[in-house]
Amino acid sequence: LVGFAAETGDDAGSVLDHGRTKLERKGCDFLVVNDVSQGRAFDSPDNEAVILGSDGSVTDVPHGPKIALAHALWDVVVQRLDLA
């Protein structure tokens, strides 16, 4: 199960802190976390994200076209399912 989270950091924690909490709370295998502070992610052809895994894995996806993020997510899921 893959979830998606648009997050901002605050006094309670960083973007990744909030993402990890949400990953556990939602029971996802993966959570794609987008830092949406400063107007990032929405209404843009580009994005960057971090893919958190329930196994503790962290995959940084650098800024680039959203299709690159989709490919990175696919690769992470395929690797986790041992389909490669």
PDB file of N, CA, C and O in Angstrom, chain B, residues numbered from 101:
ATOM      1  N   LEU B 101       0.848  -1.168   0.000  1.00  0.00           N
ATOM      2  CA  LEU B 101       0.000   0.000   0.000  1.00  0.00           C
ATOM      3  C   LEU B 101       0.896   1.235   0.000  1.00  0.00           C
ATOM      4  O   LEU B 101       1.785   1.363   0.842  1.00  0.00           O
ATOM      5  N   VAL B 102       0.662   2.137  -0.943  1.00  0.00           N
ATOM      6  CA  VAL B 102       1.447   3.362  -1.060  1.00  0.00           C
ATOM      7  C   VAL B 102       0.561   4.549  -0.717  1.00  0.00           C
ATOM      8  O   VAL B 102      -0.518   4.714  -1.286  1.00  0.00           O
ATOM      9  N   GLY B 103       1.017   5.366   0.205  1.00  0.00           N
ATOM     10  CA  GLY B 103       0.307   6.588   0.562  1.00  0.00           C
ATOM     11  C   GLY B 103       1.106   7.799   0.123  1.00  0.00           C
ATOM     12  O   GLY B 103       2.294   7.704  -0.185  1.00  0.00           O
ATOM     13  N   PHE B 104       0.441   8.925   0.099  1.00  0.00           N
ATOM     14  CA  PHE B 104       1.068  10.181  -0.297  1.00  0.00           C
ATOM     15  C   PHE B 104       0.749  11.224   0.762  1.00  0.00           C
ATOM     16  O   PHE B 104      -0.371  11.288   1.268  1.00  0.00           O
ATOM     17  N   ALA B 105       1.747  12.043   1.093  1.00  0.00           N
ATOM     18  CA  ALA B 105       1.549  13.051   2.126  1.00  0.00           C
ATOM     19  C   ALA B 105       2.207  14.360   1.718  1.00  0.00           C
ATOM     20  O   ALA B 105       3.399  14.403   1.417  1.00  0.00           O
ATOM     21  N   ALA B 106       1.427  15.407   1.712  1.00  0.00           N
ATOM     22  CA  ALA B 106       1.934  16.764   1.525  1.00  0.00           C
ATOM     23  C   ALA B 106       2.181  17.316   2.922  1.00  0.00           C
ATOM     24  O   ALA B 106       1.241  17.500   3.694  1.00  0.00           O
ATOM     25  N   GLU B 107       3.433  17.579   3.245  1.00  0.00           N
ATOM     26  CA  GLU B 107       3.798  17.946   4.614  1.00  0.00           C
ATOM     27  C   GLU B 107       4.578  19.254   4.666  1.00  0.00           C
ATOM     28  O   GLU B 107       5.204  19.669   3.691  1.00  0.00           O
ATOM     29  N   THR B 108       4.520  19.882   5.818  1.00  0.00           N
ATOM     30  CA  THR B 108       5.377  21.019   6.145  1.00  0.00           C
ATOM     31  C   THR B 108       5.970  20.761   7.519  1.00  0.00           C
ATOM     32  O   THR B 108       5.357  20.093   8.351  1.00  0.00           O
ATOM     33  N   GLY B 109       7.143  21.282   7.755  1.00  0.00           N
ATOM     34  CA  GLY B 109       7.745  21.177   9.072  1.00  0.00           C
ATOM     35  C   GLY B 109       7.202  22.262   9.988  1.00  0.00           C
ATOM     36  O   GLY B 109       6.725  23.298   9.526  1.00  0.00           O
ATOM     37  N   ASP B 110       7.277  22.014  11.285  1.00  0.00           N
ATOM     38  CA  ASP B 110       6.834  22.994  12.271  1.00  0.00           C
ATOM     39  C   ASP B 110       7.575  22.743  13.581  1.00  0.00           C
ATOM     40  O   ASP B 110       8.526  21.963  13.623  1.00  0.00           O
ATOM     41  N   ASP B 111       7.139  23.401  14.639  1.00  0.00           N
ATOM     42  CA  ASP B 111       7.798  23.244  15.937  1.00  0.00           C
ATOM     43  C   ASP B 111       7.702  21.819  16.472  1.00  0.00           C
ATOM     44  O   ASP B 111       8.524  21.408  17.292  1.00  0.00           O
ATOM     45  N   ALA B 112       6.706  21.064  16.014  1.00  0.00           N
ATOM     46  CA  ALA B 112       6.512  19.696  16.490  1.00  0.00           C
ATOM     47  C   ALA B 112       7.404  18.694  15.767  1.00  0.00           C
ATOM     48  O   ALA B 112       7.577  17.570  16.239  1.00  0.00           O
ATOM     49  N   GLY B 113       7.976  19.087  14.622  1.00  0.00           N
ATOM     50  CA  GLY B 113       8.844  18.159  13.909  1.00  0.00           C
ATOM     51  C   GLY B 113       9.095  18.573  12.477  1.00  0.00           C
ATOM     52  O   GLY B 113       8.474  19.499  11.954  1.00  0.00           O
ATOM     53  N   SER B 114      10.015  17.870  11.861  1.00  0.00           N
ATOM     54  CA  SER B 114      10.368  18.138  10.468  1.00  0.00           C
ATOM     55  C   SER B 114       9.363  17.476   9.526  1.00  0.00           C
ATOM     56  O   SER B 114       8.483  16.728   9.953  1.00  0.00           O
ATOM     57  N   VAL B 115       9.514  17.764   8.260  1.00  0.00           N
ATOM     58  CA  VAL B 115       8.685  17.130   7.236  1.00  0.00           C
ATOM     59  C   VAL B 115       8.796  15.608   7.352  1.00  0.00           C
ATOM     60  O   VAL B 115       7.786  14.905   7.305  1.00  0.00           O
ATOM     61  N   LEU B 116      10.014  15.103   7.502  1.00  0.00           N
ATOM     62  CA  LEU B 116      10.199  13.651   7.604  1.00  0.00           C
ATOM     63  C   LEU B 116       9.662  13.091   8.914  1.00  0.00           C
ATOM     64  O   LEU B 116       9.147  11.973   8.935  1.00  0.00           O
ATOM     65  N   ASP B 117       9.770  13.843  10.004  1.00  0.00           N
ATOM     66  CA  ASP B 117       9.175  13.398  11.272  1.00  0.00           C
ATOM     67  C   ASP B 117       7.676  13.187  11.101  1.00  0.00           C
ATOM     68  O   ASP B 117       7.134  12.160  11.508  1.00  0.00           O
ATOM     69  N   HIS B 118       7.013  14.167  10.497  1.00  0.00           N
ATOM     70  CA  HIS B 118       5.568  14.057  10.282  1.00  0.00           C
ATOM     71  C   HIS B 118       5.252  12.913   9.326  1.00  0.00           C
ATOM     72  O   HIS B 118       4.259  12.206   9.504  1.00  0.00           O
ATOM     73  N   GLY B 119       6.097  12.731   8.312  1.00  0.00           N
ATOM     74  CA  GLY B 119       5.901  11.638   7.368  1.00  0.00           C
ATOM     75  C   GLY B 119       6.011  10.277   8.036  1.00  0.00           C
ATOM     76  O   GLY B 119       5.190   9.394   7.785  1.00  0.00           O
ATOM     77  N   ARG B 120       7.013  10.102   8.879  1.00  0.00           N
ATOM     78  CA  ARG B 120       7.181   8.817   9.573  1.00  0.00           C
ATOM     79  C   ARG B 120       5.987   8.519  10.477  1.00  0.00           C
ATOM     80  O   ARG B 120       5.520   7.382  10.544  1.00  0.00           O
ATOM     81  N   THR B 121       5.503   9.537  11.164  1.00  0.00           N
ATOM     82  CA  THR B 121       4.325   9.361  12.022  1.00  0.00           C
ATOM     83  C   THR B 121       3.118   8.949  11.196  1.00  0.00           C
ATOM     84  O   THR B 121       2.368   8.052  11.580  1.00  0.00           O
ATOM     85  N   LYS B 122       2.935   9.611  10.058  1.00  0.00           N
ATOM     86  CA  LYS B 122       1.796   9.296   9.195  1.00  0.00           C
ATOM     87  C   LYS B 122       1.928   7.896   8.597  1.00  0.00           C
ATOM     88  O   LYS B 122       0.930   7.185   8.478  1.00  0.00           O
ATOM     89  N   LEU B 123       3.135   7.491   8.221  1.00  0.00           N
ATOM     90  CA  LEU B 123       3.374   6.153   7.682  1.00  0.00           C
ATOM     91  C   LEU B 123       2.904   5.094   8.671  1.00  0.00           C
ATOM     92  O   LEU B 123       2.211   4.149   8.295  1.00  0.00           O
ATOM     93  N   GLU B 124       3.279   5.251   9.924  1.00  0.00           N
ATOM     94  CA  GLU B 124       2.867   4.298  10.958  1.00  0.00           C
ATOM     95  C   GLU B 124       1.367   4.353  11.204  1.00  0.00           C
ATOM     96  O   GLU B 124       0.712   3.315  11.300  1.00  0.00           O
ATOM     97  N   ARG B 125       0.823   5.556  11.306  1.00  0.00           N
ATOM     98  CA  ARG B 125      -0.598   5.722  11.611  1.00  0.00           C
ATOM     99  C   ARG B 125      -1.486   5.147  10.514  1.00  0.00           C
ATOM    100  O   ARG B 125      -2.518   4.539  10.800  1.00  0.00           O
ATOM    101  N   LYS B 126      -1.088   5.336   9.267  1.00  0.00           N
ATOM    102  CA  LYS B 126      -1.902   4.877   8.137  1.00  0.00           C
ATOM    103  C   LYS B 126      -1.653   3.412   7.790  1.00  0.00           C
ATOM    104  O   LYS B 126      -2.454   2.807   7.077  1.00  0.00           O
ATOM    105  N   GLY B 127      -0.566   2.834   8.277  1.00  0.00           N
ATOM    106  CA  GLY B 127      -0.274   1.434   8.003  1.00  0.00           C
ATOM    107  C   GLY B 127       0.148   1.164   6.570  1.00  0.00           C
ATOM    108  O   GLY B 127      -0.105   0.083   6.038  1.00  0.00           O
ATOM    109  N   CYS B 128       0.788   2.136   5.946  1.00  0.00           N
ATOM    110  CA  CYS B 128       1.239   1.983   4.559  1.00  0.00           C
ATOM    111  C   CYS B 128       2.554   1.205   4.513  1.00  0.00           C
ATOM    112  O   CYS B 128       3.310   1.175   5.484  1.00  0.00           O
ATOM    113  N   ASP B 129       2.808   0.577   3.365  1.00  0.00           N
ATOM    114  CA  ASP B 129       4.115  -0.018   3.117  1.00  0.00           C
ATOM    115  C   ASP B 129       5.122   1.064   2.748  1.00  0.00           C
ATOM    116  O   ASP B 129       6.299   0.987   3.097  1.00  0.00           O
ATOM    117  N   PHE B 130       4.628   2.079   2.028  1.00  0.00           N
ATOM    118  CA  PHE B 130       5.438   3.219   1.612  1.00  0.00           C
ATOM    119  C   PHE B 130       4.621   4.486   1.757  1.00  0.00           C
ATOM    120  O   PHE B 130       3.396   4.473   1.634  1.00  0.00           O
ATOM    121  N   LEU B 131       5.315   5.578   2.020  1.00  0.00           N
ATOM    122  CA  LEU B 131       4.681   6.886   2.025  1.00  0.00           C
ATOM    123  C   LEU B 131       5.573   7.836   1.237  1.00  0.00           C
ATOM    124  O   LEU B 131       6.747   8.011   1.563  1.00  0.00           O
ATOM    125  N   VAL B 132       5.012   8.444   0.203  1.00  0.00           N
ATOM    126  CA  VAL B 132       5.723   9.437  -0.592  1.00  0.00           C
ATOM    127  C   VAL B 132       5.461  10.789   0.061  1.00  0.00           C
ATOM    128  O   VAL B 132       4.330  11.275   0.078  1.00  0.00           O
ATOM    129  N   VAL B 133       6.512  11.385   0.593  1.00  0.00           N
ATOM    130  CA  VAL B 133       6.387  12.625   1.353  1.00  0.00           C
ATOM    131  C   VAL B 133       6.887  13.789   0.508  1.00  0.00           C
ATOM    132  O   VAL B 133       8.029  13.800   0.048  1.00  0.00           O
ATOM    133  N   ASN B 134       6.011  14.763   0.315  1.00  0.00           N
ATOM    134  CA  ASN B 134       6.360  15.986  -0.403  1.00  0.00           C
ATOM    135  C   ASN B 134       6.416  17.134   0.588  1.00  0.00           C
ATOM    136  O   ASN B 134       5.500  17.319   1.389  1.00  0.00           O
ATOM    137  N   ASP B 135       7.489  17.899   0.532  1.00  0.00           N
ATOM    138  CA  ASP B 135       7.596  19.134   1.307  1.00  0.00           C
ATOM    139  C   ASP B 135       6.868  20.214   0.510  1.00  0.00           C
ATOM    140  O   ASP B 135       7.341  20.635  -0.546  1.00  0.00           O
ATOM    141  N   VAL B 136       5.729  20.657   1.009  1.00  0.00           N
ATOM    142  CA  VAL B 136       4.914  21.630   0.269  1.00  0.00           C
ATOM    143  C   VAL B 136       5.080  23.054   0.797  1.00  0.00           C
ATOM    144  O   VAL B 136       4.315  23.949   0.438  1.00  0.00           O
ATOM    145  N   SER B 137       6.073  23.256   1.643  1.00  0.00           N
ATOM    146  CA  SER B 137       6.336  24.625   2.079  1.00  0.00           C
ATOM    147  C   SER B 137       6.829  25.435   0.890  1.00  0.00           C
ATOM    148  O   SER B 137       7.400  24.884  -0.051  1.00  0.00           O
ATOM    149  N   GLN B 138       6.615  26.701   0.933  1.00  0.00           N
ATOM    150  CA  GLN B 138       7.053  27.619  -0.115  1.00  0.00           C
ATOM    151  C   GLN B 138       6.449  27.275  -1.478  1.00  0.00           C
ATOM    152  O   GLN B 138       7.084  27.486  -2.511  1.00  0.00           O
ATOM    153  N   GLY B 139       5.228  26.748  -1.476  1.00  0.00           N
ATOM    154  CA  GLY B 139       4.511  26.507  -2.724  1.00  0.00           C
ATOM    155  C   GLY B 139       5.069  25.399  -3.590  1.00  0.00           C
ATOM    156  O   GLY B 139       4.804  25.370  -4.792  1.00  0.00           O
ATOM    157  N   ARG B 140       5.825  24.497  -3.021  1.00  0.00           N
ATOM    158  CA  ARG B 140       6.390  23.394  -3.798  1.00  0.00           C
ATOM    159  C   ARG B 140       5.327  22.353  -4.120  1.00  0.00           C
ATOM    160  O   ARG B 140       4.340  22.219  -3.396  1.00  0.00           O
ATOM    161  N   ALA B 141       5.528  21.628  -5.193  1.00  0.00           N
ATOM    162  CA  ALA B 141       4.773  20.430  -5.578  1.00  0.00           C
ATOM    163  C   ALA B 141       3.498  20.709  -6.355  1.00  0.00           C
ATOM    164  O   ALA B 141       3.253  20.051  -7.366  1.00  0.00           O
ATOM    165  N   PHE B 142       2.691  21.641  -5.933  1.00  0.00           N
ATOM    166  CA  PHE B 142       1.404  21.854  -6.587  1.00  0.00           C
ATOM    167  C   PHE B 142       1.550  22.786  -7.780  1.00  0.00           C
ATOM    168  O   PHE B 142       2.354  23.718  -7.762  1.00  0.00           O
ATOM    169  N   ASP B 143       0.762  22.522  -8.818  1.00  0.00           N
ATOM    170  CA  ASP B 143       0.755  23.360 -10.027  1.00  0.00           C
ATOM    171  C   ASP B 143       2.143  23.515 -10.630  1.00  0.00           C
ATOM    172  O   ASP B 143       2.509  24.596 -11.093  1.00  0.00           O
ATOM    173  N   SER B 144       2.903  22.449 -10.625  1.00  0.00           N
ATOM    174  CA  SER B 144       4.245  22.462 -11.190  1.00  0.00           C
ATOM    175  C   SER B 144       4.491  21.142 -11.911  1.00  0.00           C
ATOM    176  O   SER B 144       4.044  20.095 -11.443  1.00  0.00           O
ATOM    177  N   PRO B 145       5.195  21.173 -13.043  1.00  0.00           N
ATOM    178  CA  PRO B 145       5.505  19.921 -13.736  1.00  0.00           C
ATOM    179  C   PRO B 145       6.621  19.133 -13.042  1.00  0.00           C
ATOM    180  O   PRO B 145       6.862  17.971 -13.369  1.00  0.00           O
ATOM    181  N   ASP B 146       7.298  19.771 -12.087  1.00  0.00           N
ATOM    182  CA  ASP B 146       8.407  19.133 -11.379  1.00  0.00           C
ATOM    183  C   ASP B 146       8.050  18.899  -9.919  1.00  0.00           C
ATOM    184  O   ASP B 146       7.103  19.477  -9.386  1.00  0.00           O
ATOM    185  N   ASN B 147       8.835  18.039  -9.291  1.00  0.00           N
ATOM    186  CA  ASN B 147       8.606  17.730  -7.894  1.00  0.00           C
ATOM    187  C   ASN B 147       9.872  17.109  -7.323  1.00  0.00           C
ATOM    188  O   ASN B 147      10.787  16.750  -8.064  1.00  0.00           O
ATOM    189  N   GLU B 148       9.917  16.988  -6.028  1.00  0.00           N
ATOM    190  CA  GLU B 148      10.931  16.202  -5.339  1.00  0.00           C
ATOM    191  C   GLU B 148      10.245  15.598  -4.130  1.00  0.00           C
ATOM    192  O   GLU B 148       9.278  16.160  -3.614  1.00  0.00           O
ATOM    193  N   ALA B 149      10.734  14.468  -3.681  1.00  0.00           N
ATOM    194  CA  ALA B 149      10.056  13.779  -2.591  1.00  0.00           C
ATOM    195  C   ALA B 149      11.031  12.849  -1.890  1.00  0.00           C
ATOM    196  O   ALA B 149      12.165  12.646  -2.325  1.00  0.00           O
ATOM    197  N   VAL B 150      10.549  12.298  -0.798  1.00  0.00           N
ATOM    198  CA  VAL B 150      11.243  11.239  -0.090  1.00  0.00           C
ATOM    199  C   VAL B 150      10.253  10.093   0.032  1.00  0.00           C
ATOM    200  O   VAL B 150       9.104  10.290   0.428  1.00  0.00           O
ATOM    201  N   ILE B 151      10.707   8.893  -0.313  1.00  0.00           N
ATOM    202  CA  ILE B 151       9.864   7.709  -0.186  1.00  0.00           C
ATOM    203  C   ILE B 151      10.294   6.984   1.083  1.00  0.00           C
ATOM    204  O   ILE B 151      11.412   6.476   1.172  1.00  0.00           O
ATOM    205  N   LEU B 152       9.399   6.942   2.057  1.00  0.00           N
ATOM    206  CA  LEU B 152       9.656   6.255   3.318  1.00  0.00           C
ATOM    207  C   LEU B 152       9.056   4.863   3.252  1.00  0.00           C
ATOM    208  O   LEU B 152       7.928   4.694   2.790  1.00  0.00           O
ATOM    209  N   GLY B 153       9.799   3.867   3.708  1.00  0.00           N
ATOM    210  CA  GLY B 153       9.299   2.501   3.742  1.00  0.00           C
ATOM    211  C   GLY B 153       9.013   2.061   5.161  1.00  0.00           C
ATOM    212  O   GLY B 153       9.669   2.506   6.102  1.00  0.00           O
ATOM    213  N   SER B 154       8.039   1.190   5.313  1.00  0.00           N
ATOM    214  CA  SER B 154       7.711   0.683   6.645  1.00  0.00           C
ATOM    215  C   SER B 154       8.857  -0.146   7.222  1.00  0.00           C
ATOM    216  O   SER B 154       8.891  -0.413   8.424  1.00  0.00           O
ATOM    217  N   ASP B 155       9.793  -0.551   6.364  1.00  0.00           N
ATOM    218  CA  ASP B 155      10.975  -1.281   6.814  1.00  0.00           C
ATOM    219  C   ASP B 155      12.095  -0.351   7.272  1.00  0.00           C
ATOM    220  O   ASP B 155      13.190  -0.807   7.604  1.00  0.00           O
ATOM    221  N   GLY B 156      11.818   0.960   7.289  1.00  0.00           N
ATOM    222  CA  GLY B 156      12.807   1.946   7.702  1.00  0.00           C
ATOM    223  C   GLY B 156      13.608   2.543   6.560  1.00  0.00           C
ATOM    224  O   GLY B 156      14.448   3.415   6.779  1.00  0.00           O
ATOM    225  N   SER B 157      13.353   2.078   5.339  1.00  0.00           N
ATOM    226  CA  SER B 157      14.093   2.602   4.191  1.00  0.00           C
ATOM    227  C   SER B 157      13.691   4.043   3.896  1.00  0.00           C
ATOM    228  O   SER B 157      12.559   4.459   4.143  1.00  0.00           O
ATOM    229  N   VAL B 158      14.654   4.789   3.361  1.00  0.00           N
ATOM    230  CA  VAL B 158      14.448   6.180   2.974  1.00  0.00           C
ATOM    231  C   VAL B 158      15.074   6.354   1.597  1.00  0.00           C
ATOM    232  O   VAL B 158      16.273   6.135   1.421  1.00  0.00           O
ATOM    233  N   THR B 159      14.257   6.751   0.620  1.00  0.00           N
ATOM    234  CA  THR B 159      14.741   6.968  -0.739  1.00  0.00           C
ATOM    235  C   THR B 159      14.481   8.413  -1.117  1.00  0.00           C
ATOM    236  O   THR B 159      13.331   8.835  -1.236  1.00  0.00           O
ATOM    237  N   ASP B 160      15.554   9.172  -1.307  1.00  0.00           N
ATOM    238  CA  ASP B 160      15.424  10.560  -1.748  1.00  0.00           C
ATOM    239  C   ASP B 160      15.238  10.584  -3.254  1.00  0.00           C
ATOM    240  O   ASP B 160      15.979   9.933  -3.991  1.00  0.00           O
ATOM    241  N   VAL B 161      14.249  11.333  -3.706  1.00  0.00           N
ATOM    242  CA  VAL B 161      14.030  11.532  -5.137  1.00  0.00           C
ATOM    243  C   VAL B 161      14.306  13.004  -5.407  1.00  0.00           C
ATOM    244  O   VAL B 161      13.541  13.866  -4.975  1.00  0.00           O
ATOM    245  N   PRO B 162      15.400  13.303  -6.124  1.00  0.00           N
ATOM    246  CA  PRO B 162      15.778  14.700  -6.331  1.00  0.00           C
ATOM    247  C   PRO B 162      14.797  15.449  -7.215  1.00  0.00           C
ATOM    248  O   PRO B 162      13.978  14.848  -7.911  1.00  0.00           O
ATOM    249  N   HIS B 163      14.892  16.763  -7.177  1.00  0.00           N
ATOM    250  CA  HIS B 163      14.023  17.626  -7.973  1.00  0.00           C
ATOM    251  C   HIS B 163      14.126  17.246  -9.442  1.00  0.00           C
ATOM    252  O   HIS B 163      15.219  17.100  -9.990  1.00  0.00           O
ATOM    253  N   GLY B 164      12.969  17.088 -10.065  1.00  0.00           N
ATOM    254  CA  GLY B 164      12.928  16.743 -11.481  1.00  0.00           C
ATOM    255  C   GLY B 164      11.496  16.554 -11.930  1.00  0.00           C
ATOM    256  O   GLY B 164      10.566  16.829 -11.172  1.00  0.00           O
ATOM    257  N   PRO B 165      11.305  16.086 -13.157  1.00  0.00           N
ATOM    258  CA  PRO B 165       9.954  15.877 -13.681  1.00  0.00           C
ATOM    259  C   PRO B 165       9.175  14.869 -12.822  1.00  0.00           C
ATOM    260  O   PRO B 165       9.753  13.931 -12.273  1.00  0.00           O
ATOM    261  N   LYS B 166       7.883  15.075 -12.718  1.00  0.00           N
ATOM    262  CA  LYS B 166       7.054  14.178 -11.906  1.00  0.00           C
ATOM    263  C   LYS B 166       7.105  12.747 -12.419  1.00  0.00           C
ATOM    264  O   LYS B 166       6.944  11.809 -11.638  1.00  0.00           O
ATOM    265  N   ILE B 167       7.327  12.560 -13.716  1.00  0.00           N
ATOM    266  CA  ILE B 167       7.431  11.204 -14.252  1.00  0.00           C
ATOM    267  C   ILE B 167       8.660  10.496 -13.669  1.00  0.00           C
ATOM    268  O   ILE B 167       8.643   9.278 -13.491  1.00  0.00           O
ATOM    269  N   ALA B 168       9.714  11.245 -13.373  1.00  0.00           N
ATOM    270  CA  ALA B 168      10.903  10.653 -12.747  1.00  0.00           C
ATOM    271  C   ALA B 168      10.576  10.163 -11.339  1.00  0.00           C
ATOM    272  O   ALA B 168      11.071   9.120 -10.913  1.00  0.00           O
ATOM    273  N   LEU B 169       9.750  10.908 -10.622  1.00  0.00           N
ATOM    274  CA  LEU B 169       9.296  10.477  -9.302  1.00  0.00           C
ATOM    275  C   LEU B 169       8.474   9.199  -9.422  1.00  0.00           C
ATOM    276  O   LEU B 169       8.629   8.282  -8.615  1.00  0.00           O
ATOM    277  N   ALA B 170       7.610   9.134 -10.418  1.00  0.00           N
ATOM    278  CA  ALA B 170       6.795   7.933 -10.635  1.00  0.00           C
ATOM    279  C   ALA B 170       7.685   6.721 -10.906  1.00  0.00           C
ATOM    280  O   ALA B 170       7.438   5.640 -10.370  1.00  0.00           O
ATOM    281  N   HIS B 171       8.706   6.892 -11.724  1.00  0.00           N
ATOM    282  CA  HIS B 171       9.626   5.791 -12.019  1.00  0.00           C
ATOM    283  C   HIS B 171      10.393   5.365 -10.770  1.00  0.00           C
ATOM    284  O   HIS B 171      10.578   4.171 -10.534  1.00  0.00           O
ATOM    285  N   ALA B 172      10.836   6.323  -9.977  1.00  0.00           N
ATOM    286  CA  ALA B 172      11.559   5.999  -8.745  1.00  0.00           C
ATOM    287  C   ALA B 172      10.666   5.223  -7.785  1.00  0.00           C
ATOM    288  O   ALA B 172      11.108   4.255  -7.166  1.00  0.00           O
ATOM    289  N   LEU B 173       9.416   5.643  -7.660  1.00  0.00           N
ATOM    290  CA  LEU B 173       8.470   4.937  -6.796  1.00  0.00           C
ATOM    291  C   LEU B 173       8.253   3.516  -7.296  1.00  0.00           C
ATOM    292  O   LEU B 173       8.249   2.569  -6.509  1.00  0.00           O
ATOM    293  N   TRP B 174       8.076   3.372  -8.581  1.00  0.00           N
ATOM    294  CA  TRP B 174       7.888   2.040  -9.178  1.00  0.00           C
ATOM    295  C   TRP B 174       9.090   1.150  -8.844  1.00  0.00           C
ATOM    296  O   TRP B 174       8.922   0.003  -8.429  1.00  0.00           O
ATOM    297  N   ASP B 175      10.294   1.680  -9.027  1.00  0.00           N
ATOM    298  CA  ASP B 175      11.503   0.901  -8.759  1.00  0.00           C
ATOM    299  C   ASP B 175      11.576   0.456  -7.301  1.00  0.00           C
ATOM    300  O   ASP B 175      11.960  -0.679  -7.018  1.00  0.00           O
ATOM    301  N   VAL B 176      11.213   1.337  -6.378  1.00  0.00           N
ATOM    302  CA  VAL B 176      11.241   1.002  -4.952  1.00  0.00           C
ATOM    303  C   VAL B 176      10.235  -0.107  -4.645  1.00  0.00           C
ATOM    304  O   VAL B 176      10.549  -1.044  -3.911  1.00  0.00           O
ATOM    305  N   VAL B 177       9.040  -0.006  -5.197  1.00  0.00           N
ATOM    306  CA  VAL B 177       8.004  -1.022  -4.952  1.00  0.00           C
ATOM    307  C   VAL B 177       8.426  -2.365  -5.544  1.00  0.00           C
ATOM    308  O   VAL B 177       8.297  -3.399  -4.888  1.00  0.00           O
ATOM    309  N   VAL B 178       8.926  -2.356  -6.772  1.00  0.00           N
ATOM    310  CA  VAL B 178       9.364  -3.601  -7.416  1.00  0.00           C
ATOM    311  C   VAL B 178      10.482  -4.254  -6.606  1.00  0.00           C
ATOM    312  O   VAL B 178      10.483  -5.469  -6.411  1.00  0.00           O
ATOM    313  N   GLN B 179      11.425  -3.452  -6.138  1.00  0.00           N
ATOM    314  CA  GLN B 179      12.520  -3.988  -5.331  1.00  0.00           C
ATOM    315  C   GLN B 179      11.991  -4.600  -4.039  1.00  0.00           C
ATOM    316  O   GLN B 179      12.424  -5.680  -3.638  1.00  0.00           O
ATOM    317  N   ARG B 180      11.066  -3.922  -3.395  1.00  0.00           N
ATOM    318  CA  ARG B 180      10.504  -4.422  -2.126  1.00  0.00           C
ATOM    319  C   ARG B 180       9.742  -5.724  -2.329  1.00  0.00           C
ATOM    320  O   ARG B 180       9.787  -6.617  -1.483  1.00  0.00           O
ATOM    321  N   LEU B 181       9.042  -5.826  -3.457  1.00  0.00           N
ATOM    322  CA  LEU B 181       8.286  -7.041  -3.747  1.00  0.00           C
ATOM    323  C   LEU B 181       9.161  -8.128  -4.355  1.00  0.00           C
ATOM    324  O   LEU B 181       8.692  -9.231  -4.637  1.00  0.00           O
ATOM    325  N   ASP B 182      10.441  -7.808  -4.554  1.00  0.00           N
ATOM    326  CA  ASP B 182      11.419  -8.734  -5.120  1.00  0.00           C
ATOM    327  C   ASP B 182      10.974  -9.242  -6.489  1.00  0.00           C
ATOM    328  O   ASP B 182      11.052 -10.435  -6.783  1.00  0.00           O
ATOM    329  N   LEU B 183      10.507  -8.308  -7.320  1.00  0.00           N
ATOM    330  CA  LEU B 183      10.046  -8.651  -8.663  1.00  0.00           C
ATOM    331  C   LEU B 183      11.107  -8.380  -9.724  1.00  0.00           C
ATOM    332  O   LEU B 183      10.911  -8.702 -10.896  1.00  0.00           O
ATOM    333  N   ALA B 184      12.216  -7.797  -9.325  1.00  0.00           N
ATOM    334  CA  ALA B 184      13.245  -7.424 -10.309  1.00  0.00           C
ATOM    335  C   ALA B 184      13.971  -8.638 -10.842  1.00  0.00           C
ATOM    336  O   ALA B 184      14.866  -8.506 -11.676  1.00  0.00           O
TER     337      ALA B 184
END
